[in-house]
Amino acid sequence: MIGLPAGTRVWLAAGVTDMRRGFDGLAAIVQSKLAEYPFSGHVFVFRGRKGDRIKVLWWSGDGMCLLAKRLEQGHFVWPQAESGSVCLTPAQLSMLLEGIDWRRPQRTHRPARV
C-alpha cells in the first residue's frame, strides 16, 4: 500500500464505473458526479460492474497516479447506493484493497495482562 500523507481522505464512488476509463475520464467523474477536485491529493476509488475490479485515482503532488486491481476470486465490498460517495479511512482502504469487508472488520480480543 502506498503511504498516504496525513489528512488524505479516501472517497468511494458509489455505483458502477466503466473500467475502460483512464486518468482523464475518472478525473471528470470526480468533478461532475462527486463534486470534488481531482488534484486535491485525496484518493478516489471506482468499481467495475462485476465487482472484481477497482481503479484508484490519486494526485501525488507531481503527477496523477492510477492503480488498478483485479481479484482472482471474490469481489470488492461496495456501498449499495447508486450515486454519491462514501468516505473511508486509510485503514479501511487497505482492507478494501485486500478484499476484506471494510464495513465490519473482526477485531481480535486481547486479554488484559495481569
Biopython code that builds the backbone (N, CA, C, O; Angstrom):
import numpy as np
from Bio.PDB.StructureBuilder import StructureBuilder

atoms = [
    (1, "MET", "N", (0.841, -1.189, 0.000)),
    (1, "MET", "CA", (0.000, 0.000, 0.000)),
    (1, "MET", "C", (0.877, 1.239, 0.000)),
    (1, "MET", "O", (1.911, 1.270, 0.667)),
    (2, "ILE", "N", (0.481, 2.233, -0.724)),
    (2, "ILE", "CA", (1.195, 3.495, -0.794)),
    (2, "ILE", "C", (0.941, 4.272, 0.489)),
    (2, "ILE", "O", (-0.202, 4.379, 0.934)),
    (3, "GLY", "N", (1.995, 4.814, 1.087)),
    (3, "GLY", "CA", (1.819, 5.635, 2.280)),
    (3, "GLY", "C", (1.191, 6.967, 1.918)),
    (3, "GLY", "O", (1.761, 7.739, 1.146)),
    (4, "LEU", "N", (0.028, 7.236, 2.467)),
    (4, "LEU", "CA", (-0.687, 8.472, 2.157)),
    (4, "LEU", "C", (-0.334, 9.541, 3.181)),
    (4, "LEU", "O", (-0.169, 9.227, 4.359)),
    (5, "PRO", "N", (-0.215, 10.795, 2.762)),
    (5, "PRO", "CA", (0.048, 11.875, 3.708)),
    (5, "PRO", "C", (-1.087, 12.024, 4.716)),
    (5, "PRO", "O", (-2.231, 11.668, 4.431)),
    (6, "ALA", "N", (-0.767, 12.547, 5.888)),
    (6, "ALA", "CA", (-1.782, 12.783, 6.918)),
    (6, "ALA", "C", (-2.854, 13.725, 6.376)),
    (6, "ALA", "O", (-2.553, 14.679, 5.659)),
    (7, "GLY", "N", (-4.084, 13.450, 6.723)),
    (7, "GLY", "CA", (-5.190, 14.293, 6.283)),
    (7, "GLY", "C", (-5.767, 13.915, 4.937)),
    (7, "GLY", "O", (-6.723, 14.543, 4.481)),
    (8, "THR", "N", (-5.210, 12.900, 4.287)),
    (8, "THR", "CA", (-5.736, 12.466, 2.994)),
    (8, "THR", "C", (-7.053, 11.741, 3.208)),
    (8, "THR", "O", (-7.157, 10.855, 4.057)),
    (9, "ARG", "N", (-8.049, 12.122, 2.437)),
    (9, "ARG", "CA", (-9.354, 11.461, 2.525)),
    (9, "ARG", "C", (-9.478, 10.469, 1.386)),
    (9, "ARG", "O", (-8.915, 10.664, 0.309)),
    (10, "VAL", "N", (-10.218, 9.409, 1.634)),
    (10, "VAL", "CA", (-10.436, 8.355, 0.646)),
    (10, "VAL", "C", (-11.916, 8.337, 0.318)),
    (10, "VAL", "O", (-12.750, 8.192, 1.212)),
    (11, "TRP", "N", (-12.252, 8.484, -0.967)),
    (11, "TRP", "CA", (-13.639, 8.533, -1.401)),
    (11, "TRP", "C", (-13.943, 7.352, -2.316)),
    (11, "TRP", "O", (-13.237, 7.122, -3.298)),
    (12, "LEU", "N", (-15.002, 6.598, -1.987)),
    (12, "LEU", "CA", (-15.505, 5.555, -2.877)),
    (12, "LEU", "C", (-16.614, 6.155, -3.712)),
    (12, "LEU", "O", (-17.543, 6.756, -3.172)),
    (13, "ALA", "N", (-16.531, 6.003, -5.012)),
    (13, "ALA", "CA", (-17.598, 6.460, -5.893)),
    (13, "ALA", "C", (-18.667, 5.379, -5.945)),
    (13, "ALA", "O", (-18.434, 4.304, -6.498)),
    (14, "ALA", "N", (-19.835, 5.653, -5.376)),
    (14, "ALA", "CA", (-20.912, 4.667, -5.332)),
    (14, "ALA", "C", (-21.374, 4.339, -6.750)),
    (14, "ALA", "O", (-21.215, 5.141, -7.669)),
    (15, "GLY", "N", (-21.934, 3.174, -6.906)),
    (15, "GLY", "CA", (-22.402, 2.744, -8.219)),
    (15, "GLY", "C", (-21.292, 2.068, -9.010)),
    (15, "GLY", "O", (-20.256, 1.689, -8.463)),
    (16, "VAL", "N", (-21.532, 1.927, -10.303)),
    (16, "VAL", "CA", (-20.621, 1.212, -11.191)),
    (16, "VAL", "C", (-19.934, 2.199, -12.120)),
    (16, "VAL", "O", (-20.549, 3.157, -12.589)),
    (17, "THR", "N", (-18.657, 1.960, -12.381)),
    (17, "THR", "CA", (-17.882, 2.812, -13.281)),
    (17, "THR", "C", (-17.360, 1.973, -14.436)),
    (17, "THR", "O", (-16.989, 0.814, -14.252)),
    (18, "ASP", "N", (-17.334, 2.556, -15.617)),
    (18, "ASP", "CA", (-16.773, 1.902, -16.796)),
    (18, "ASP", "C", (-15.261, 1.784, -16.599)),
    (18, "ASP", "O", (-14.564, 2.797, -16.553)),
    (19, "MET", "N", (-14.755, 0.569, -16.484)),
    (19, "MET", "CA", (-13.338, 0.355, -16.199)),
    (19, "MET", "C", (-12.437, 0.628, -17.401)),
    (19, "MET", "O", (-11.216, 0.510, -17.292)),
    (20, "ARG", "N", (-13.018, 0.991, -18.546)),
    (20, "ARG", "CA", (-12.191, 1.388, -19.693)),
    (20, "ARG", "C", (-11.691, 2.815, -19.544)),
    (20, "ARG", "O", (-10.807, 3.240, -20.287)),
    (21, "ARG", "N", (-12.243, 3.559, -18.594)),
    (21, "ARG", "CA", (-11.835, 4.946, -18.385)),
    (21, "ARG", "C", (-10.423, 5.020, -17.822)),
    (21, "ARG", "O", (-9.986, 4.159, -17.058)),
    (22, "GLY", "N", (-9.731, 6.069, -18.222)),
    (22, "GLY", "CA", (-8.371, 6.289, -17.756)),
    (22, "GLY", "C", (-8.300, 7.513, -16.859)),
    (22, "GLY", "O", (-9.282, 7.879, -16.213)),
    (23, "PHE", "N", (-7.134, 8.142, -16.823)),
    (23, "PHE", "CA", (-6.896, 9.304, -15.968)),
    (23, "PHE", "C", (-7.951, 10.391, -16.170)),
    (23, "PHE", "O", (-8.606, 10.818, -15.220)),
    (24, "ASP", "N", (-8.107, 10.829, -17.413)),
    (24, "ASP", "CA", (-9.000, 11.961, -17.698)),
    (24, "ASP", "C", (-10.465, 11.629, -17.463)),
    (24, "ASP", "O", (-11.209, 12.449, -16.923)),
    (25, "GLY", "N", (-10.887, 10.432, -17.864)),
    (25, "GLY", "CA", (-12.281, 10.038, -17.678)),
    (25, "GLY", "C", (-12.660, 9.923, -16.207)),
    (25, "GLY", "O", (-13.744, 10.347, -15.804)),
    (26, "LEU", "N", (-11.771, 9.352, -15.412)),
    (26, "LEU", "CA", (-12.053, 9.222, -13.973)),
    (26, "LEU", "C", (-11.997, 10.581, -13.279)),
    (26, "LEU", "O", (-12.792, 10.849, -12.378)),
    (27, "ALA", "N", (-11.058, 11.446, -13.694)),
    (27, "ALA", "CA", (-10.989, 12.795, -13.122)),
    (27, "ALA", "C", (-12.266, 13.574, -13.444)),
    (27, "ALA", "O", (-12.732, 14.369, -12.628)),
    (28, "ALA", "N", (-12.828, 13.347, -14.623)),
    (28, "ALA", "CA", (-14.091, 14.008, -14.986)),
    (28, "ALA", "C", (-15.234, 13.527, -14.093)),
    (28, "ALA", "O", (-16.099, 14.318, -13.720)),
    (29, "ILE", "N", (-15.245, 12.244, -13.750)),
    (29, "ILE", "CA", (-16.270, 11.715, -12.842)),
    (29, "ILE", "C", (-16.123, 12.347, -11.459)),
    (29, "ILE", "O", (-17.115, 12.698, -10.822)),
    (30, "VAL", "N", (-14.884, 12.487, -11.002)),
    (30, "VAL", "CA", (-14.638, 13.102, -9.692)),
    (30, "VAL", "C", (-15.229, 14.505, -9.663)),
    (30, "VAL", "O", (-15.868, 14.889, -8.683)),
    (31, "GLN", "N", (-15.023, 15.270, -10.727)),
    (31, "GLN", "CA", (-15.529, 16.649, -10.776)),
    (31, "GLN", "C", (-17.035, 16.704, -10.943)),
    (31, "GLN", "O", (-17.705, 17.451, -10.230)),
    (32, "SER", "N", (-17.580, 15.932, -11.866)),
    (32, "SER", "CA", (-19.003, 16.062, -12.178)),
    (32, "SER", "C", (-19.918, 15.331, -11.189)),
    (32, "SER", "O", (-20.890, 15.914, -10.709)),
    (33, "LYS", "N", (-19.624, 14.080, -10.882)),
    (33, "LYS", "CA", (-20.535, 13.303, -10.038)),
    (33, "LYS", "C", (-20.229, 13.405, -8.550)),
    (33, "LYS", "O", (-21.145, 13.373, -7.729)),
    (34, "LEU", "N", (-18.952, 13.526, -8.190)),
    (34, "LEU", "CA", (-18.597, 13.591, -6.773)),
    (34, "LEU", "C", (-18.429, 15.020, -6.273)),
    (34, "LEU", "O", (-18.326, 15.248, -5.067)),
    (35, "ALA", "N", (-18.400, 15.985, -7.193)),
    (35, "ALA", "CA", (-18.231, 17.408, -6.861)),
    (35, "ALA", "C", (-16.967, 17.638, -6.032)),
    (35, "ALA", "O", (-16.974, 18.423, -5.084)),
    (36, "GLU", "N", (-15.886, 16.948, -6.395)),
    (36, "GLU", "CA", (-14.594, 17.101, -5.734)),
    (36, "GLU", "C", (-13.558, 17.526, -6.774)),
    (36, "GLU", "O", (-13.791, 17.420, -7.978)),
    (37, "TYR", "N", (-12.424, 18.003, -6.297)),
    (37, "TYR", "CA", (-11.332, 18.429, -7.162)),
    (37, "TYR", "C", (-10.339, 17.270, -7.265)),
    (37, "TYR", "O", (-9.758, 16.881, -6.252)),
    (38, "PRO", "N", (-10.125, 16.708, -8.461)),
    (38, "PRO", "CA", (-9.268, 15.530, -8.583)),
    (38, "PRO", "C", (-7.801, 15.774, -8.226)),
    (38, "PRO", "O", (-7.074, 14.819, -7.956)),
    (39, "PHE", "N", (-7.353, 17.026, -8.220)),
    (39, "PHE", "CA", (-5.958, 17.355, -7.912)),
    (39, "PHE", "C", (-5.796, 17.811, -6.458)),
    (39, "PHE", "O", (-4.837, 18.510, -6.130)),
    (40, "SER", "N", (-6.727, 17.418, -5.593)),
    (40, "SER", "CA", (-6.711, 17.827, -4.188)),
    (40, "SER", "C", (-5.746, 17.002, -3.342)),
    (40, "SER", "O", (-5.409, 17.396, -2.226)),
    (41, "GLY", "N", (-5.299, 15.863, -3.864)),
    (41, "GLY", "CA", (-4.459, 14.971, -3.078)),
    (41, "GLY", "C", (-5.246, 13.879, -2.395)),
    (41, "GLY", "O", (-4.668, 12.990, -1.770)),
    (42, "HIS", "N", (-6.573, 13.936, -2.507)),
    (42, "HIS", "CA", (-7.407, 12.889, -1.942)),
    (42, "HIS", "C", (-7.411, 11.685, -2.886)),
    (42, "HIS", "O", (-7.025, 11.801, -4.049)),
    (43, "VAL", "N", (-7.846, 10.535, -2.381)),
    (43, "VAL", "CA", (-7.862, 9.292, -3.136)),
    (43, "VAL", "C", (-9.309, 8.988, -3.547)),
    (43, "VAL", "O", (-10.227, 9.083, -2.733)),
    (44, "PHE", "N", (-9.494, 8.624, -4.809)),
    (44, "PHE", "CA", (-10.826, 8.313, -5.337)),
    (44, "PHE", "C", (-10.808, 6.891, -5.876)),
    (44, "PHE", "O", (-9.943, 6.529, -6.674)),
    (45, "VAL", "N", (-11.788, 6.075, -5.427)),
    (45, "VAL", "CA", (-11.814, 4.655, -5.774)),
    (45, "VAL", "C", (-13.091, 4.358, -6.558)),
    (45, "VAL", "O", (-14.178, 4.801, -6.186)),
    (46, "PHE", "N", (-12.946, 3.600, -7.650)),
    (46, "PHE", "CA", (-14.053, 3.267, -8.542)),
    (46, "PHE", "C", (-14.116, 1.757, -8.720)),
    (46, "PHE", "O", (-13.082, 1.089, -8.739)),
    (47, "ARG", "N", (-15.331, 1.211, -8.852)),
    (47, "ARG", "CA", (-15.511, -0.241, -9.011)),
    (47, "ARG", "C", (-16.192, -0.562, -10.328)),
    (47, "ARG", "O", (-17.061, 0.180, -10.786)),
    (48, "GLY", "N", (-15.791, -1.677, -10.937)),
    (48, "GLY", "CA", (-16.393, -2.141, -12.184)),
    (48, "GLY", "C", (-17.706, -2.861, -11.958)),
    (48, "GLY", "O", (-18.115, -3.088, -10.819)),
    (49, "ARG", "N", (-18.358, -3.215, -13.040)),
    (49, "ARG", "CA", (-19.696, -3.819, -12.989)),
    (49, "ARG", "C", (-19.710, -5.168, -12.275)),
    (49, "ARG", "O", (-20.607, -5.414, -11.468)),
    (50, "LYS", "N", (-18.761, -6.036, -12.540)),
    (50, "LYS", "CA", (-18.743, -7.369, -11.917)),
    (50, "LYS", "C", (-18.308, -7.323, -10.458)),
    (50, "LYS", "O", (-18.580, -8.254, -9.700)),
    (51, "GLY", "N", (-17.643, -6.259, -10.064)),
    (51, "GLY", "CA", (-17.215, -6.122, -8.683)),
    (51, "GLY", "C", (-15.858, -6.732, -8.386)),
    (51, "GLY", "O", (-15.407, -6.718, -7.241)),
    (52, "ASP", "N", (-15.199, -7.272, -9.414)),
    (52, "ASP", "CA", (-13.886, -7.878, -9.182)),
    (52, "ASP", "C", (-12.733, -6.938, -9.542)),
    (52, "ASP", "O", (-11.568, -7.301, -9.380)),
    (53, "ARG", "N", (-13.047, -5.738, -10.026)),
    (53, "ARG", "CA", (-12.021, -4.776, -10.427)),
    (53, "ARG", "C", (-12.274, -3.412, -9.805)),
    (53, "ARG", "O", (-13.415, -2.965, -9.691)),
    (54, "ILE", "N", (-11.195, -2.765, -9.408)),
    (54, "ILE", "CA", (-11.284, -1.386, -8.946)),
    (54, "ILE", "C", (-10.153, -0.591, -9.574)),
    (54, "ILE", "O", (-9.137, -1.139, -10.000)),
    (55, "LYS", "N", (-10.362, 0.724, -9.618)),
    (55, "LYS", "CA", (-9.318, 1.659, -10.019)),
    (55, "LYS", "C", (-9.247, 2.740, -8.954)),
    (55, "LYS", "O", (-10.269, 3.194, -8.438)),
    (56, "VAL", "N", (-8.025, 3.145, -8.636)),
    (56, "VAL", "CA", (-7.770, 4.166, -7.618)),
    (56, "VAL", "C", (-7.064, 5.323, -8.297)),
    (56, "VAL", "O", (-6.031, 5.135, -8.941)),
    (57, "LEU", "N", (-7.620, 6.524, -8.156)),
    (57, "LEU", "CA", (-7.049, 7.736, -8.739)),
    (57, "LEU", "C", (-6.545, 8.626, -7.617)),
    (57, "LEU", "O", (-7.262, 8.879, -6.649)),
    (58, "TRP", "N", (-5.289, 9.110, -7.748)),
    (58, "TRP", "CA", (-4.680, 9.904, -6.679)),
    (58, "TRP", "C", (-3.673, 10.871, -7.264)),
    (58, "TRP", "O", (-2.817, 10.480, -8.058)),
    (59, "TRP", "N", (-3.770, 12.127, -6.877)),
    (59, "TRP", "CA", (-2.796, 13.154, -7.252)),
    (59, "TRP", "C", (-1.717, 13.159, -6.180)),
    (59, "TRP", "O", (-2.004, 13.464, -5.022)),
    (60, "SER", "N", (-0.483, 12.828, -6.543)),
    (60, "SER", "CA", (0.607, 12.697, -5.572)),
    (60, "SER", "C", (1.354, 13.994, -5.331)),
    (60, "SER", "O", (2.269, 14.031, -4.508)),
    (61, "GLY", "N", (0.991, 15.043, -6.020)),
    (61, "GLY", "CA", (1.658, 16.326, -5.863)),
    (61, "GLY", "C", (2.454, 16.709, -7.097)),
    (61, "GLY", "O", (2.606, 17.891, -7.406)),
    (62, "ASP", "N", (2.961, 15.706, -7.800)),
    (62, "ASP", "CA", (3.713, 15.993, -9.023)),
    (62, "ASP", "C", (3.176, 15.222, -10.224)),
    (62, "ASP", "O", (3.723, 15.322, -11.322)),
    (63, "GLY", "N", (2.117, 14.458, -10.020)),
    (63, "GLY", "CA", (1.512, 13.711, -11.116)),
    (63, "GLY", "C", (0.326, 12.897, -10.630)),
    (63, "GLY", "O", (0.163, 12.639, -9.438)),
    (64, "MET", "N", (-0.493, 12.502, -11.591)),
    (64, "MET", "CA", (-1.677, 11.700, -11.294)),
    (64, "MET", "C", (-1.283, 10.229, -11.307)),
    (64, "MET", "O", (-0.590, 9.774, -12.217)),
    (65, "CYS", "N", (-1.727, 9.485, -10.293)),
    (65, "CYS", "CA", (-1.454, 8.053, -10.185)),
    (65, "CYS", "C", (-2.749, 7.287, -10.425)),
    (65, "CYS", "O", (-3.814, 7.684, -9.952)),
    (66, "LEU", "N", (-2.648, 6.198, -11.156)),
    (66, "LEU", "CA", (-3.803, 5.346, -11.412)),
    (66, "LEU", "C", (-3.407, 3.907, -11.094)),
    (66, "LEU", "O", (-2.544, 3.327, -11.752)),
    (67, "LEU", "N", (-4.055, 3.342, -10.071)),
    (67, "LEU", "CA", (-3.802, 1.969, -9.661)),
    (67, "LEU", "C", (-5.016, 1.139, -10.042)),
    (67, "LEU", "O", (-6.153, 1.548, -9.806)),
    (68, "ALA", "N", (-4.778, -0.015, -10.624)),
    (68, "ALA", "CA", (-5.869, -0.927, -10.963)),
    (68, "ALA", "C", (-5.616, -2.258, -10.273)),
    (68, "ALA", "O", (-4.474, -2.707, -10.172)),
    (69, "LYS", "N", (-6.701, -2.894, -9.794)),
    (69, "LYS", "CA", (-6.564, -4.197, -9.162)),
    (69, "LYS", "C", (-7.745, -5.069, -9.553)),
    (69, "LYS", "O", (-8.888, -4.615, -9.593)),
    (70, "ARG", "N", (-7.444, -6.341, -9.844)),
    (70, "ARG", "CA", (-8.475, -7.335, -10.144)),
    (70, "ARG", "C", (-8.301, -8.491, -9.178)),
    (70, "ARG", "O", (-7.209, -9.043, -9.047)),
    (71, "LEU", "N", (-9.380, -8.854, -8.503)),
    (71, "LEU", "CA", (-9.349, -10.014, -7.616)),
    (71, "LEU", "C", (-9.551, -11.275, -8.454)),
    (71, "LEU", "O", (-10.416, -11.309, -9.330)),
    (72, "GLU", "N", (-8.770, -12.287, -8.191)),
    (72, "GLU", "CA", (-8.920, -13.554, -8.911)),
    (72, "GLU", "C", (-10.137, -14.325, -8.408)),
    (72, "GLU", "O", (-10.768, -15.055, -9.172)),
    (73, "GLN", "N", (-10.467, -14.168, -7.132)),
    (73, "GLN", "CA", (-11.654, -14.797, -6.564)),
    (73, "GLN", "C", (-12.366, -13.779, -5.682)),
    (73, "GLN", "O", (-11.719, -12.972, -5.015)),
    (74, "GLY", "N", (-13.685, -13.814, -5.677)),
    (74, "GLY", "CA", (-14.456, -12.912, -4.829)),
    (74, "GLY", "C", (-14.703, -11.570, -5.494)),
    (74, "GLY", "O", (-14.509, -11.408, -6.698)),
    (75, "HIS", "N", (-15.137, -10.609, -4.686)),
    (75, "HIS", "CA", (-15.437, -9.272, -5.191)),
    (75, "HIS", "C", (-15.130, -8.236, -4.112)),
    (75, "HIS", "O", (-15.007, -8.567, -2.933)),
    (76, "PHE", "N", (-15.010, -6.997, -4.529)),
    (76, "PHE", "CA", (-14.775, -5.893, -3.605)),
    (76, "PHE", "C", (-16.099, -5.488, -2.969)),
    (76, "PHE", "O", (-17.113, -5.370, -3.658)),
    (77, "VAL", "N", (-16.090, -5.275, -1.658)),
    (77, "VAL", "CA", (-17.297, -4.859, -0.936)),
    (77, "VAL", "C", (-17.553, -3.391, -1.258)),
    (77, "VAL", "O", (-16.654, -2.558, -1.143)),
    (78, "TRP", "N", (-18.789, -3.079, -1.663)),
    (78, "TRP", "CA", (-19.127, -1.734, -2.138)),
    (78, "TRP", "C", (-20.449, -1.284, -1.555)),
    (78, "TRP", "O", (-21.305, -2.118, -1.259)),
    (79, "PRO", "N", (-20.641, 0.035, -1.380)),
    (79, "PRO", "CA", (-21.935, 0.537, -0.884)),
    (79, "PRO", "C", (-23.069, 0.216, -1.859)),
    (79, "PRO", "O", (-22.843, 0.103, -3.063)),
    (80, "GLN", "N", (-24.287, 0.068, -1.335)),
    (80, "GLN", "CA", (-25.442, -0.267, -2.162)),
    (80, "GLN", "C", (-25.973, 0.927, -2.955)),
    (80, "GLN", "O", (-26.723, 0.740, -3.913)),
    (81, "ALA", "N", (-25.599, 2.151, -2.574)),
    (81, "ALA", "CA", (-26.111, 3.355, -3.239)),
    (81, "ALA", "C", (-25.701, 3.379, -4.705)),
    (81, "ALA", "O", (-24.646, 2.860, -5.068)),
    (82, "GLU", "N", (-26.527, 3.975, -5.537)),
    (82, "GLU", "CA", (-26.251, 4.083, -6.972)),
    (82, "GLU", "C", (-25.474, 5.348, -7.323)),
    (82, "GLU", "O", (-24.858, 5.418, -8.387)),
    (83, "SER", "N", (-25.495, 6.345, -6.442)),
    (83, "SER", "CA", (-24.776, 7.591, -6.733)),
    (83, "SER", "C", (-24.225, 8.156, -5.436)),
    (83, "SER", "O", (-24.577, 7.709, -4.344)),
    (84, "GLY", "N", (-23.356, 9.146, -5.577)),
    (84, "GLY", "CA", (-22.748, 9.766, -4.408)),
    (84, "GLY", "C", (-21.416, 9.130, -4.073)),
    (84, "GLY", "O", (-20.803, 8.460, -4.903)),
    (85, "SER", "N", (-20.974, 9.352, -2.835)),
    (85, "SER", "CA", (-19.681, 8.816, -2.428)),
    (85, "SER", "C", (-19.700, 8.471, -0.947)),
    (85, "SER", "O", (-20.560, 8.924, -0.192)),
    (86, "VAL", "N", (-18.733, 7.660, -0.554)),
    (86, "VAL", "CA", (-18.562, 7.251, 0.834)),
    (86, "VAL", "C", (-17.113, 7.533, 1.209)),
    (86, "VAL", "O", (-16.200, 7.231, 0.440)),
    (87, "CYS", "N", (-16.901, 8.110, 2.386)),
    (87, "CYS", "CA", (-15.554, 8.431, 2.843)),
    (87, "CYS", "C", (-15.030, 7.281, 3.710)),
    (87, "CYS", "O", (-15.714, 6.822, 4.625)),
    (88, "LEU", "N", (-13.807, 6.821, 3.412)),
    (88, "LEU", "CA", (-13.156, 5.762, 4.171)),
    (88, "LEU", "C", (-11.902, 6.288, 4.846)),
    (88, "LEU", "O", (-11.367, 7.330, 4.469)),
    (89, "THR", "N", (-11.446, 5.560, 5.839)),
    (89, "THR", "CA", (-10.144, 5.857, 6.448)),
    (89, "THR", "C", (-9.074, 5.131, 5.627)),
    (89, "THR", "O", (-9.396, 4.203, 4.886)),
    (90, "PRO", "N", (-7.815, 5.539, 5.747)),
    (90, "PRO", "CA", (-6.755, 4.792, 5.055)),
    (90, "PRO", "C", (-6.705, 3.318, 5.468)),
    (90, "PRO", "O", (-6.367, 2.467, 4.646)),
    (91, "ALA", "N", (-7.033, 2.999, 6.727)),
    (91, "ALA", "CA", (-7.061, 1.599, 7.171)),
    (91, "ALA", "C", (-8.164, 0.826, 6.441)),
    (91, "ALA", "O", (-7.956, -0.319, 6.038)),
    (92, "GLN", "N", (-9.332, 1.447, 6.271)),
    (92, "GLN", "CA", (-10.419, 0.795, 5.546)),
    (92, "GLN", "C", (-10.043, 0.597, 4.081)),
    (92, "GLN", "O", (-10.405, -0.416, 3.483)),
    (93, "LEU", "N", (-9.317, 1.557, 3.493)),
    (93, "LEU", "CA", (-8.844, 1.402, 2.120)),
    (93, "LEU", "C", (-7.927, 0.192, 2.011)),
    (93, "LEU", "O", (-8.030, -0.579, 1.057)),
    (94, "SER", "N", (-7.041, 0.018, 2.969)),
    (94, "SER", "CA", (-6.146, -1.145, 2.960)),
    (94, "SER", "C", (-6.937, -2.441, 2.993)),
    (94, "SER", "O", (-6.614, -3.386, 2.273)),
    (95, "MET", "N", (-7.976, -2.492, 3.828)),
    (95, "MET", "CA", (-8.823, -3.687, 3.894)),
    (95, "MET", "C", (-9.538, -3.910, 2.563)),
    (95, "MET", "O", (-9.604, -5.037, 2.071)),
    (96, "LEU", "N", (-10.074, -2.834, 1.982)),
    (96, "LEU", "CA", (-10.763, -2.939, 0.701)),
    (96, "LEU", "C", (-9.842, -3.515, -0.361)),
    (96, "LEU", "O", (-10.244, -4.406, -1.108)),
    (97, "LEU", "N", (-8.612, -3.019, -0.438)),
    (97, "LEU", "CA", (-7.665, -3.489, -1.448)),
    (97, "LEU", "C", (-7.287, -4.955, -1.252)),
    (97, "LEU", "O", (-6.888, -5.623, -2.206)),
    (98, "GLU", "N", (-7.408, -5.455, -0.033)),
    (98, "GLU", "CA", (-7.113, -6.860, 0.250)),
    (98, "GLU", "C", (-8.342, -7.751, 0.060)),
    (98, "GLU", "O", (-8.248, -8.969, 0.215)),
    (99, "GLY", "N", (-9.488, -7.163, -0.271)),
    (99, "GLY", "CA", (-10.703, -7.945, -0.455)),
    (99, "GLY", "C", (-11.423, -8.252, 0.841)),
    (99, "GLY", "O", (-12.265, -9.149, 0.884)),
    (100, "ILE", "N", (-11.103, -7.518, 1.906)),
    (100, "ILE", "CA", (-11.723, -7.713, 3.220)),
    (100, "ILE", "C", (-12.941, -6.790, 3.336)),
    (100, "ILE", "O", (-12.922, -5.671, 2.822)),
    (101, "ASP", "N", (-13.987, -7.252, 4.003)),
    (101, "ASP", "CA", (-15.173, -6.422, 4.219)),
    (101, "ASP", "C", (-14.805, -5.304, 5.202)),
    (101, "ASP", "O", (-14.709, -5.544, 6.405)),
    (102, "TRP", "N", (-14.603, -4.106, 4.703)),
    (102, "TRP", "CA", (-14.147, -2.957, 5.495)),
    (102, "TRP", "C", (-15.260, -2.396, 6.375)),
    (102, "TRP", "O", (-14.983, -1.604, 7.275)),
    (103, "ARG", "N", (-16.508, -2.787, 6.138)),
    (103, "ARG", "CA", (-17.625, -2.238, 6.911)),
    (103, "ARG", "C", (-17.707, -2.830, 8.302)),
    (103, "ARG", "O", (-18.070, -2.134, 9.251)),
    (104, "ARG", "N", (-17.372, -4.120, 8.439)),
    (104, "ARG", "CA", (-17.462, -4.807, 9.726)),
    (104, "ARG", "C", (-16.226, -5.661, 9.960)),
    (104, "ARG", "O", (-16.324, -6.888, 9.973)),
    (105, "PRO", "N", (-15.076, -5.047, 10.144)),
    (105, "PRO", "CA", (-13.876, -5.868, 10.381)),
    (105, "PRO", "C", (-13.970, -6.575, 11.734)),
    (105, "PRO", "O", (-14.510, -6.030, 12.697)),
    (106, "GLN", "N", (-13.450, -7.764, 11.786)),
    (106, "GLN", "CA", (-13.454, -8.537, 13.027)),
    (106, "GLN", "C", (-12.180, -8.222, 13.800)),
    (106, "GLN", "O", (-11.077, -8.462, 13.308)),
    (107, "ARG", "N", (-12.325, -7.699, 14.978)),
    (107, "ARG", "CA", (-11.179, -7.402, 15.816)),
    (107, "ARG", "C", (-10.934, -8.576, 16.751)),
    (107, "ARG", "O", (-11.877, -9.200, 17.237)),
    (108, "THR", "N", (-9.685, -8.868, 16.994)),
    (108, "THR", "CA", (-9.370, -9.969, 17.901)),
    (108, "THR", "C", (-9.379, -9.454, 19.330)),
    (108, "THR", "O", (-9.010, -8.310, 19.597)),
    (109, "HIS", "N", (-9.798, -10.298, 20.227)),
    (109, "HIS", "CA", (-9.849, -9.937, 21.649)),
    (109, "HIS", "C", (-8.477, -10.219, 22.263)),
    (109, "HIS", "O", (-7.937, -11.316, 22.126)),
    (110, "ARG", "N", (-7.950, -9.258, 22.909)),
    (110, "ARG", "CA", (-6.672, -9.418, 23.595)),
    (110, "ARG", "C", (-6.916, -9.282, 25.097)),
    (110, "ARG", "O", (-7.248, -8.202, 25.583)),
    (111, "PRO", "N", (-6.748, -10.377, 25.821)),
    (111, "PRO", "CA", (-6.979, -10.302, 27.273)),
    (111, "PRO", "C", (-5.956, -9.373, 27.930)),
    (111, "PRO", "O", (-4.804, -9.288, 27.504)),
    (112, "ALA", "N", (-6.399, -8.697, 28.952)),
    (112, "ALA", "CA", (-5.503, -7.788, 29.675)),
    (112, "ALA", "C", (-4.473, -8.595, 30.455)),
    (112, "ALA", "O", (-4.802, -9.611, 31.067)),
    (113, "ARG", "N", (-3.258, -8.148, 30.430)),
    (113, "ARG", "CA", (-2.205, -8.825, 31.197)),
    (113, "ARG", "C", (-2.280, -8.420, 32.656)),
    (113, "ARG", "O", (-2.601, -7.277, 32.981)),
    (114, "VAL", "N", (-1.988, -9.343, 33.511)),
    (114, "VAL", "CA", (-2.045, -9.070, 34.948)),
    (114, "VAL", "C", (-0.694, -8.715, 35.509)),
    (114, "VAL", "O", (-0.572, -8.456, 36.706)),
]
sb = StructureBuilder()
sb.init_structure("model")
sb.init_model(0)
sb.init_chain("A")
sb.init_seg("    ")
for serial, (resi, resn, name, xyz) in enumerate(atoms, 1):
    if name == "N":
        sb.init_residue(resn, " ", resi, " ")
    sb.init_atom(name, np.array(xyz, "f"), 0.0, 1.0, " ", f" {name:<3s}", serial, name[0])
structure = sb.get_structure()
